[in-house]
Structure formats: C-alpha cells, structure tokens
Amino acid sequence: MQSSIEQILSIYDDRAPLSQASTIPAAWYVDPRIAELERLNVFSKTWQLVARTDQVKSPGQFIATTVAGEPIVVVRGNDGALRAFYNVCRHHAAAVVTQPCGHATLLHCPYHGWNYGLDGSLKGMPEFEGVENFDRAQNGLVPIRAETWECFVFINLDGHAAPLAEFLGGLVKRVAPLGISHLHYFDRRTYNINCNWKVFVDNYLDGGYHVPHLHKGLNSVLDYKQYTIENEDRYCLQSSPMVASDEDASTGAVRKGDRAWYFWQHPNLMINCYAGYMDTNLVIPVDEDHCTVIFDFYFADIGEASREYNEQSVNVGNRVQEEDLGICEDVQRGLKSRSYRAGRLSVRREAGEQLFHRLLAADLRRGFELSSAAAD
C-alpha cells in the first residue's frame, strides 16, 4: 500500500541535533507527489532568480522564462520601473512574449493581436467592438512581484511573501564585500541531469566531503582541512583558504585568490566566488527524476585580451560539473533501492545539508497543512 503524503512527511525528524540527524528520506526524492508539493509550496513561494540586471537595463528590454511551471515576463518600463507579469494573454491564454529576451515598445500577443504596454496595461484589442461589460483596466497582464539584489533579478509568485532583502537575510551583508556587481557576465552552460534537484543541492552542501574523492583538480587548490561551514537564516556559506599548487595546472591557473567562497541560498541558488571570478548555479526541478542546472560565469575583465583565460576558467568549471553529474545520477538510482531509506550526516561536514533539509521540511509541512485545512 502506498504511503500517504502525511506519512512520508512525518518520517523526517527536523528537530534532531546534527550528531543524531539523518537526511530526509528517500521517498522525498522519488515520489511525484512530493515534487508537486515542492512546486506549490517551495518554488511558488520563494524568491527565484530569473535574470541579470543588465538584461533589463533599458526601457523595453525584457526576458521571458518559467518559474514553478508558470510562464513569466520581466520588462523595464518607460518610467524606469522593473515589472514582472504572468506571460499569459487575458484573451485566450496564449504567451504574449514568445522570445526568451529582447526589446519591445509594446507586448504584442501573436495569437489575436492584443497589445499590452510595458506597464502591463491593455492597450488594444482588434475587432472587439460590441463586447459588453468589458473593463479594459481590469484586463491588463497579471503582475508578479519583482526585485533586484546586486546584479540579479528575482521574482516571487506569492503576493504575500516577505520582501527580497528579508528573505536573503544575512546573505546580503556577507556577499557585499566581495563586490560581485563589478563582475561582468561572460558565458552560460546548461546541464540536464537525471536526478532530483535536491540530490544536486545535497551534493553542493556536503561541506567539501566529496571534493578530495571526486574533484582532484579542485582539491589541489583548496586547504581542505581548513574548510568551514556557516549557517545563517536561509543560507549556508562554505569557505576555504586557497593554496598555490601545480598538481593540476589547468585548475591552478584559473582558481586564484586568498579564499574560495561558496554560498547557497534556499532553495536552489548557489554563488561561487574566487578572485576576479564568480559563477552562479541555478537548480531547476523538472520532475522527481530530472533537473536542469544553469551555470552563469562572470569575470572582472571580459575584454578580448582575457578571452582565452576566461574560456579556460569556464572549461575548468565544466569539468567539475561533469564530475558531479555522474555521481548525482548514480545517487538518484540508489535512492530507489529497497535497501535505502535515509543516511546519517557528518557533524564535521554536513551542517549545510541539514539546514537545507530543515528549511525544506518547514516549507512542505506548512504547505501541506494549509492545503489540508482548505480541503476541510
């Protein structure tokens, strides 16, 4: 007999101290009902990264994407305001914006030609004469909350959510000294991985536990014994002093500085910083067995003279990701084994993973309780 959602959620003990804690149970990674609960109560209610500020810098610049299954468009208005809307025409629900990014003076639906202003207001509807009891002012694009931090644009589908700065909490002050807004976007790599999105996040948050075993090149430039893990609010900072090494020449040439900084912000954003370098990792769930991870690479200098160096750096990042990809897919297969239910956590290494599991459990249980109460 299949366990109920309530039973599956109850298996995890989020009150156990780290020394006694286990991971969330395997069922949370493989049950499609959990994936749907996450869509509704995690990704629909948290601030999600959707763009860079330089993509929507000038009036008329827009980006279109999907968050928690919902099509959205973010656009800079003629008044300089940044706005987001559901990318759904109010006439017959077609996508108004069909390109991933670009510039427009009007948002024009290609289906029946309805036009919307950059402020979302309905400007025109061809051949709509004679329609009674129609209020144009009430039929503009439906707005979504949009805010910016550093060089990033976030949206939140929950109109009652706390502001972005409050959601980010202490991360704002912790990142500020690194000056990431002075870095410039260079390249993007996208990976489609056969694993649950949480497997990728767990791998990231294991406190470097897997680095000596899986990432020999990266390990050569990190002082693994001095690797630290700090939890606060909804973020975890993993950090390590850097060491000079020629053990892996390609990694040593492009991963430099006094310290490596690895930030994770609940639920699915990672920011990795070295001297003159940053990459962001955005983990997007597809279904219980698949996720997409988007890597964006930034550098202090993206001029032609630095192109070869930057490309080498991206290639090193790609190699690390390829190493992670295989192990994440292997873990997903293992999670379906009848022999596995949950694992214990390393006190020295996996405090960040426990923070993730506790925050996730709170989101899912709160959502389940609200939906159950609404059904009564």
C-alpha positions in Angstrom: 0.0 0.0 0.0 1.3 3.4 -0.9 2.1 5.7 2.0 0.2 9.0 2.3 1.9 12.3 1.8 1.4 13.0 5.5 3.1 9.7 6.4 6.0 10.5 4.1 6.5 14.0 5.6 6.3 12.7 9.1 9.3 10.3 8.6 11.9 13.1 8.8 12.8 14.4 12.2 13.8 18.1 11.8 14.4 18.6 15.5 17.3 16.1 15.8 20.7 17.7 16.5 23.3 17.2 13.8 25.0 14.5 15.8 21.8 12.4 15.8 20.3 13.6 12.5 19.6 11.7 9.3 18.9 13.0 5.8 15.4 13.5 4.5 14.0 10.1 3.5 14.5 8.6 0.0 10.8 8.9 -0.7 11.2 12.7 -0.8 13.4 12.4 -3.8 11.4 9.9 -5.9 7.7 10.5 -5.2 6.0 12.7 -7.8 3.5 13.9 -5.1 6.5 15.4 -3.2 7.6 17.1 -6.4 4.2 18.7 -6.8 4.1 19.8 -3.2 7.5 21.5 -3.8 6.3 23.2 -6.9 3.3 24.7 -5.0 5.0 25.4 -1.6 8.7 25.9 -2.3 9.2 27.3 -5.8 5.9 29.2 -5.9 6.6 30.9 -2.6 10.3 31.7 -2.5 12.3 34.4 -4.4 13.6 32.9 -7.6 16.5 34.2 -9.7 15.3 34.9 -13.3 17.7 37.3 -14.9 20.6 39.6 -14.7 20.0 43.3 -14.2 22.0 44.1 -17.4 19.4 42.1 -19.4 16.6 44.5 -18.4 18.6 47.7 -18.0 16.9 49.9 -20.6 13.2 50.7 -21.2 11.7 47.9 -23.3 14.2 45.3 -22.5 12.6 42.0 -21.4 13.3 38.4 -20.5 10.8 35.5 -20.6 11.1 32.4 -18.6 9.2 29.8 -16.5 9.1 29.6 -12.7 7.3 26.7 -10.9 5.6 25.9 -14.2 4.3 29.4 -14.7 5.3 31.5 -17.7 6.5 34.9 -16.8 8.0 38.0 -18.4 10.1 40.7 -16.8 10.4 44.1 -18.5 11.8 47.5 -17.9 9.2 50.2 -18.3 9.5 53.6 -20.0 9.3 55.1 -16.5 12.4 53.0 -15.5 10.5 50.7 -13.2 11.1 47.0 -13.4 8.0 44.9 -13.6 7.1 41.2 -13.9 3.9 39.6 -15.2 2.4 36.3 -16.0 3.2 35.8 -19.7 -0.4 34.9 -20.4 -2.7 36.9 -22.6 -6.0 37.8 -20.9 -7.9 36.9 -24.1 -7.3 33.2 -24.8 -4.2 32.5 -22.6 -1.5 32.5 -25.4 2.0 33.5 -24.5 2.3 37.3 -25.2 6.1 37.2 -25.3 7.5 34.3 -27.4 11.2 35.2 -27.4 13.5 34.4 -24.4 14.8 38.0 -24.4 14.8 41.2 -26.5 13.4 44.7 -26.8 9.9 45.8 -27.4 7.8 49.0 -27.3 4.6 47.1 -26.8 4.0 43.5 -25.7 2.1 42.1 -28.6 0.2 38.8 -28.4 0.8 36.9 -31.7 -2.5 34.9 -31.4 -5.2 37.6 -31.8 -3.1 40.7 -31.8 -3.9 42.1 -28.3 -1.4 44.7 -27.2 -0.1 45.5 -23.7 2.0 48.4 -22.5 5.4 47.9 -20.8 3.4 48.6 -17.6 1.1 45.6 -18.3 -1.9 47.7 -19.2 -4.1 46.6 -22.0 -3.7 49.0 -24.9 -5.7 47.5 -27.7 -7.9 44.6 -28.8 -8.6 44.2 -32.6 -12.3 43.7 -33.6 -13.6 43.8 -30.1 -16.4 46.3 -30.8 -19.8 45.4 -29.3 -18.4 43.4 -26.4 -20.4 44.4 -23.3 -19.4 44.7 -19.7 -15.7 44.6 -20.6 -13.4 46.7 -18.4 -10.1 47.3 -20.2 -8.5 48.5 -17.0 -9.2 45.1 -15.3 -7.7 43.1 -18.2 -4.1 44.0 -18.2 -1.3 41.4 -17.7 -1.4 40.0 -14.2 1.5 41.4 -12.2 4.1 39.4 -10.2 6.5 40.8 -7.6 10.0 41.6 -8.9 13.0 42.9 -7.0 16.8 43.2 -7.5 19.8 42.4 -5.4 23.4 43.0 -6.6 23.4 42.1 -10.3 20.4 39.8 -10.1 16.7 40.0 -10.8 14.3 37.9 -8.7 10.6 37.3 -8.8 8.1 35.8 -6.3 4.8 34.2 -7.3 3.5 34.7 -3.7 2.0 38.1 -3.3 2.2 37.8 0.5 5.9 36.8 0.7 8.3 38.9 2.7 10.5 41.4 0.7 13.6 40.0 -1.1 16.0 41.6 1.4 14.3 40.0 4.3 14.3 36.6 2.5 18.0 36.8 1.8 18.7 37.9 5.4 22.4 37.9 6.4 23.5 36.9 2.9 23.2 40.5 1.8 25.9 41.8 4.2 28.1 38.7 3.8 28.3 39.0 0.0 28.7 42.8 -0.1 32.5 42.9 0.5 33.1 40.6 -2.5 31.9 43.2 -5.0 30.2 40.8 -7.3 28.2 43.6 -9.0 31.5 44.8 -10.6 32.0 41.5 -12.4 30.7 41.0 -16.0 28.7 38.2 -17.5 30.7 36.1 -19.9 29.1 32.7 -20.6 26.4 30.2 -19.8 26.4 26.4 -19.6 23.2 24.3 -19.1 23.1 20.8 -17.8 20.2 18.4 -17.9 20.7 15.9 -15.2 18.9 12.6 -14.4 18.4 13.3 -10.7 16.1 15.0 -8.4 17.0 18.7 -7.8 17.6 18.0 -4.1 20.4 15.5 -5.0 22.3 18.3 -6.7 21.8 20.6 -3.7 22.8 17.9 -1.2 26.0 17.3 -3.2 26.8 21.0 -3.1 26.2 21.3 0.6 28.2 18.3 1.9 30.9 20.7 3.2 33.5 19.6 0.7 33.1 16.0 1.8 33.3 14.7 -1.7 35.9 17.1 -3.1 39.1 15.0 -2.3 37.5 11.9 -3.8 35.7 13.3 -6.8 37.4 16.6 -7.7 41.1 16.1 -7.7 41.8 19.3 -9.6 39.7 21.5 -7.3 41.0 19.8 -4.2 44.6 20.7 -5.2 43.9 24.4 -4.7 41.8 24.2 -1.5 43.0 23.9 2.0 40.6 21.1 2.7 41.4 20.8 6.4 40.6 24.5 6.9 37.3 24.2 5.0 34.5 25.9 7.1 30.7 25.7 7.1 28.5 28.5 8.5 24.7 28.5 8.6 22.5 31.6 9.0 18.9 32.4 8.1 18.2 30.7 4.7 21.8 30.5 3.5 24.9 28.4 4.1 28.5 29.7 3.4 31.1 27.1 2.7 34.6 28.6 2.5 38.2 27.5 2.2 41.6 29.1 2.1 43.3 28.8 -1.3 46.7 27.3 -1.8 49.2 27.6 -4.6 49.6 24.2 -6.4 50.8 22.9 -9.7 49.3 19.5 -9.1 46.6 20.3 -11.6 47.9 23.1 -13.9 44.6 24.0 -15.5 42.8 24.4 -12.2 45.7 26.2 -10.5 45.9 28.7 -13.4 42.3 29.9 -13.1 41.2 29.4 -9.5 43.1 32.0 -7.5 42.8 34.3 -4.5 43.1 34.1 -0.8 39.9 32.3 -0.3 37.1 30.4 -2.1 33.5 31.4 -1.2 30.6 29.1 -1.8 27.2 30.5 -0.9 23.9 28.5 -1.1 20.6 30.4 -0.7 17.4 28.4 -0.1 16.2 26.6 -2.0 18.1 26.4 -5.3 20.7 29.2 -5.8 24.5 28.8 -5.5 27.1 31.6 -5.8 30.7 30.7 -6.1 33.5 33.3 -5.9 37.2 33.4 -6.3 39.5 36.4 -7.1 38.0 38.2 -10.1 35.6 35.4 -10.8 32.0 34.3 -9.9 29.7 31.6 -11.2 26.1 31.1 -10.2 24.3 27.7 -10.2 20.5 27.7 -10.5 18.9 24.3 -10.0 15.5 24.0 -11.6 13.4 20.9 -11.0 11.8 19.2 -14.0 10.2 16.2 -12.3 11.1 13.8 -9.5 13.9 12.2 -11.6 15.2 15.2 -13.5 16.6 18.7 -13.0 18.2 21.4 -15.1 21.2 23.3 -13.7 22.2 26.7 -15.3 25.7 27.9 -14.7 26.4 31.6 -15.5 30.1 32.7 -15.5 31.3 36.2 -14.6 34.7 37.8 -14.7 36.4 41.1 -13.7 37.6 41.5 -17.3 35.8 40.2 -20.4 37.8 42.1 -22.9 39.4 40.2 -25.9 42.7 40.0 -24.2 41.2 38.0 -21.4 39.0 35.7 -23.5 41.4 32.7 -23.6 41.9 32.9 -19.8 38.1 33.1 -19.2 37.4 30.2 -21.6 39.9 28.1 -19.7 38.2 29.0 -16.5 34.8 28.0 -17.8 36.2 24.7 -19.0 37.5 24.0 -15.5 34.1 24.7 -14.1 32.6 22.4 -16.8 35.0 19.6 -15.8 33.9 19.9 -12.2 30.3 19.8 -13.2 30.8 16.8 -15.3 32.4 15.0 -12.4 29.3 15.9 -10.2 26.8 14.9 -12.9 27.7 11.2 -12.9 27.7 10.9 -9.1 24.3 12.7 -8.8 22.7 10.4 -11.3 24.2 7.4 -9.5 22.7 8.6 -6.2 19.3 9.0 -7.8 19.4 5.4 -8.9 20.4 4.4 -5.4 17.6 6.3 -3.8 15.1 4.0 -5.5 16.7 0.9 -4.0 14.6 -1.0 -1.4 17.8 -1.2 0.7 18.0 2.6 1.3 15.7 4.8 3.4 17.9 7.6 4.7 21.5 8.3 5.6 23.3 9.8 8.6 25.1 13.2 8.4 28.7 14.1 9.1 28.9 16.5 12.0 32.2 18.0 10.6 31.0 18.4 7.0 27.2 18.3 6.5 25.6 21.1 8.7 24.6 22.9 5.5 22.8 19.9 4.2 20.9 19.7 7.5 19.9 23.4 7.2 18.5 22.7 3.7 16.5 19.7 4.8 15.1 21.6 7.8 14.0 24.6 5.6 12.5 22.3 3.0 10.6 20.3 5.6 9.2 23.5 7.1 8.1 24.7 3.6 6.5 21.3 2.7 4.7 20.8 6.1 3.4 24.3 6.1 2.0 23.9 2.6 0.5 20.5 3.3 -1.2 21.8 6.5 -2.7 24.8 4.6 -3.9 22.7 1.7 -5.4 20.1 4.2 -7.2 22.9 6.1 -8.5 24.4 2.9 -9.9 21.0 1.8 -11.8 20.5 5.1 
